[in-house]
Amino acid sequence: MGSATAHRKNVIVLGAGVVGLTTALKIQEQRGYNVSLLADVLPSDEKSTKYTSHWAGAHHVLNVTEDARQQKMDLETFKVMWELSAPGTETEQYFKRIVQTEYYTNTKLLPPLDRMPNYKVLAPETLPTGIVHGSSFSTLTIDTPKYLAYLAARLVSAGGQLVRGSVQHIDQVLEGGAGIFTPNRTPARPDAVVVCTGLGTRFLGGIEDKDMHPIRGQTVLVRAPWIDFGRTIGAENSWTYVIARHSGDVILGGTRSVDDWYPLPRPETTRDILERTFAMCPELAPPEVRAQRKPTIEDVLPLVIEEGCGFRPARTGGIRLDVEWRGAGKGAKKVPVVFNYGHGGYGFQSSWGSANIALKLLEEAMAGKF
Ligand SMILES: Cc1cc2nc3c(=O)[nH]c(=O)nc-3n(C[C@H](O)[C@H](O)[C@H](O)COP(=O)(O)OP(=O)(O)OC[C@H]3O[C@@H](n4cnc5c(N)ncnc54)[C@H](O)[C@@H]3O)c2cc1C
């Protein structure tokens, strides 16, 4: 081991969703750290409700109305993703720059979208029936499974490591580090731990944050490469959206059911999503069909690739971003434990901003500022 490596601080990041991956990357790419990312589900695994990040649409829309910290995180993330999505870059394939149209059935639901690039309020006479406000702006969508794989690869090429392990209690990693889960078992106390375990934080021993709860979201993935825009209707009790990805696949949604733990897509909800999205966006039917006759929902059914659902890791009180000092084992030195979890429905669009805060908290703690 070279002396530069030997002097680095060993940091364990727990959780390999978009929040853990981005936070681990941010720390690893900062000089002076060796990051081990430890998680029981990794981005290359099959999709399940134990890992929300696979299920996100995802688009970036500044839809948080009152939380200034969240707005700042979202804006910082937008800036990073806008650069990553620039035409001609190697990373543009994980994103699609689009024109997004947002319709609302009630002006009370309106978020501060006017900060999005090319924001325009749509003329009232152009709005569909039942819509009282419409706007359009430029934004980007994220091909989430591919983007997560990219983050993991970038972490490894920056010198970080990915370790699989199911942590029962935070003390396990405070005493043994990620080494307790590696094949040759090399326990070592880390210099710091960062907790990005999403909904799992509700069950992680020593933390067990009961403010964490799921907001279940069901989606349908279709193959419709002719769709090159995003469209949403925000209503009091439902959000209907179409999110086009770079690959030509399109995510249709959505649902928001609080404290709903059912882990499989419900067939009647899939049908409801298809009906709502087709009513909002008849362009989902293939162009050759639309050229000949009025399309029906039957024209969209053969395009379905996947139905799925994920649990948005929501936290009463918002995202937890703070530090505690903890030690495990008799007489153990306390080390900083940084928390970054509870991103609800905005984990992608706040990922870089919240990772910036987590890194700052870590650096200040390591420098003995608190
Ligand atoms: C249908 C749907 C649509 C969405 N659309 C958008 C969108 O358009 N834009 C947007 O920004 N967001 C969107 N989201 C929200 C976004 O998906 C989440 O906010 C984000 O994925 C949360 O990431 P995370 O890293 O916190 O959690 P997760 O992705 O769930 O990752 C948690 C990680 O922690 C690990 N872990 C947990 N407990 C333990 C333990 N005890 N031991 C070891 N490892 C553990 C897990 O294995 C996993 O690796 C959407 C979500 C859904 C469901």
The ligand as a Tripos MOL2 file, in Angstrom:
@<TRIPOS>MOLECULE
LIG
   53    58     1     0     0
SMALL
NO_CHARGES

@<TRIPOS>ATOM
      1 C1        -42.6450    4.8990   -9.1290 C.3       1 LIG1
      2 C2        -41.5670    5.8130   -8.6450 C.ar      1 LIG1
      3 C3        -41.2430    6.9320   -9.4030 C.ar      1 LIG1
      4 C4        -40.2350    7.8120   -8.9740 C.ar      1 LIG1
      5 N1        -39.9050    8.8750   -9.7530 N.ar      1 LIG1
      6 C5        -38.9230    9.7220   -9.3620 C.ar      1 LIG1
      7 C6        -38.5540   10.8280  -10.1780 C.ar      1 LIG1
      8 O1        -39.1090   11.0330  -11.2560 O.2       1 LIG1
      9 N2        -37.5320   11.6500   -9.7440 N.ar      1 LIG1
     10 C7        -36.8900   11.4030   -8.5590 C.ar      1 LIG1
     11 O2        -35.9930   12.1720   -8.2150 O.2       1 LIG1
     12 N3        -37.2230   10.3650   -7.7750 N.ar      1 LIG1
     13 C8        -38.2320    9.5290   -8.1370 C.ar      1 LIG1
     14 N4        -38.6030    8.4820   -7.3280 N.ar      1 LIG1
     15 C9        -38.0030    8.3800   -5.9830 C.3       1 LIG1
     16 C10       -36.6310    7.7050   -5.9940 C.3       1 LIG1
     17 O3        -36.7160    6.4670   -6.6430 O.3       1 LIG1
     18 C11       -36.1660    7.5070   -4.5480 C.3       1 LIG1
     19 O4        -36.1900    8.7300   -3.8350 O.3       1 LIG1
     20 C12       -34.7250    6.9720   -4.5230 C.3       1 LIG1
     21 O5        -34.6070    5.8370   -5.3410 O.3       1 LIG1
     22 C13       -34.2900    6.6300   -3.0920 C.3       1 LIG1
     23 O6        -32.9700    6.1460   -3.1680 O.3       1 LIG1
     24 P1        -32.2270    5.5710   -1.8810 P.3       1 LIG1
     25 O7        -30.8190    5.3750   -2.3130 O.co2     1 LIG1
     26 O8        -32.5110    6.4340   -0.7080 O.co2     1 LIG1
     27 O9        -32.9470    4.1790   -1.5660 O.3       1 LIG1
     28 P2        -32.8940    2.7540   -2.3070 P.3       1 LIG1
     29 O10       -32.7620    2.8910   -3.7640 O.co2     1 LIG1
     30 O11       -34.0530    1.9670   -1.7980 O.co2     1 LIG1
     31 O12       -31.5360    2.0910   -1.7600 O.3       1 LIG1
     32 C14       -31.4180    1.6710   -0.4340 C.3       1 LIG1
     33 C15       -30.1330    0.8770   -0.3030 C.3       1 LIG1
     34 O13       -29.9130    0.5930    1.0840 O.3       1 LIG1
     35 C16       -29.6230   -0.7720    1.2290 C.3       1 LIG1
     36 N5        -29.9650   -1.1930    2.5870 N.ar      1 LIG1
     37 C17       -31.0790   -0.8830    3.3030 C.ar      1 LIG1
     38 N6        -31.0230   -1.4460    4.5170 N.ar      1 LIG1
     39 C18       -29.8420   -2.1230    4.5820 C.ar      1 LIG1
     40 C19       -29.1980   -2.9200    5.5750 C.ar      1 LIG1
     41 N7        -29.7510   -3.1060    6.7890 N.pl3     1 LIG1
     42 N8        -28.0080   -3.4880    5.2900 N.ar      1 LIG1
     43 C20       -27.4110   -3.2880    4.0820 C.ar      1 LIG1
     44 N9        -27.9800   -2.5370    3.1080 N.ar      1 LIG1
     45 C21       -29.1840   -1.9620    3.3500 C.ar      1 LIG1
     46 C22       -30.4240   -1.4460    0.1440 C.3       1 LIG1
     47 O14       -29.9360   -2.7580   -0.1240 O.3       1 LIG1
     48 C23       -30.1640   -0.4750   -1.0130 C.3       1 LIG1
     49 O15       -28.9220   -0.7630   -1.5950 O.3       1 LIG1
     50 C24       -39.5760    7.5690   -7.7380 C.ar      1 LIG1
     51 C25       -39.8940    6.4270   -7.0010 C.ar      1 LIG1
     52 C26       -40.8780    5.5610   -7.4430 C.ar      1 LIG1
     53 C27       -41.1910    4.3380   -6.6300 C.3       1 LIG1
@<TRIPOS>BOND
     1     1     2 1
     2     2     3 ar
     3     2    52 ar
     4     3     4 ar
     5     4     5 ar
     6     4    50 ar
     7     5     6 ar
     8     6     7 ar
     9     6    13 1
    10     7     8 2
    11     7     9 ar
    12     9    10 ar
    13    10    11 2
    14    10    12 ar
    15    12    13 ar
    16    13    14 ar
    17    14    15 1
    18    14    50 ar
    19    15    16 1
    20    16    17 1
    21    16    18 1
    22    18    19 1
    23    18    20 1
    24    20    21 1
    25    20    22 1
    26    22    23 1
    27    23    24 1
    28    24    25 2
    29    24    26 1
    30    24    27 1
    31    27    28 1
    32    28    29 2
    33    28    30 1
    34    28    31 1
    35    31    32 1
    36    32    33 1
    37    33    34 1
    38    33    48 1
    39    34    35 1
    40    35    36 1
    41    35    46 1
    42    36    37 ar
    43    36    45 ar
    44    37    38 ar
    45    38    39 ar
    46    39    40 ar
    47    39    45 ar
    48    40    41 1
    49    40    42 ar
    50    42    43 ar
    51    43    44 ar
    52    44    45 ar
    53    46    47 1
    54    46    48 1
    55    48    49 1
    56    50    51 ar
    57    51    52 ar
    58    52    53 1
@<TRIPOS>SUBSTRUCTURE
     1 LIG1         1 GROUP 0 **** ****
